[in-house]
Amino acid sequence: MIKKFSVVLLLVALVAFVPACGGKKIKTEGVTGKVTLDGQPLANATVFFTPADGSGGSEASGMTDANGVYKLQTLLGAADAGTTPGKYLVSFTCFEEVETGKTYKNDEGNDVPVTEDRSVIPAKYNSVKTSGFEAEVVKGANTFDFDLQSK
């Protein structure tokens, strides 16, 4: 689980960092929206747009804020500028750190709780094959809201 979470964080960091490296930017269309879980805003979730077969789109991702609002970012696009037009399959991840009930001694001899990452959402939303969500990005502003269900 921690490995998955680390990979997600690395991908998000790359998406945010690479455009700042001075590479050529691609033309993108704005994509934003809101992610909810059982009708309530889902904070700290990562939204992934993966091009559907043959759509020609560009992979993109975005992180939700405290209100569940996200803005997509591609690897080669301007910051928070969305992605290229095309059909996309959409998936999500959202983790929280929870204590396991175990502790370990740190260098100072203090007991420190052991934690692990736990998914906040059902596993079916982690894959484009099982999430059940699709989106078609067109020229202009695009808004896609997603309501995930805990059961």
Buried (B, 14 or more C-beta within 10 A) or exposed (E): EEEEBEEBEEBBEEBBEBBEEEEEEBEBBBBBBBBBBEEEBBBBBBBBBBBBEEBEBBBBBBBBBEEBBBBBBBBBBEEBBBBBBBBBBBBBBBBEEEEEEEEEEEEEEEEEEEEBBEBBBBEBBBEBEEBBBEBEBEEEEBEBEBBBEEE
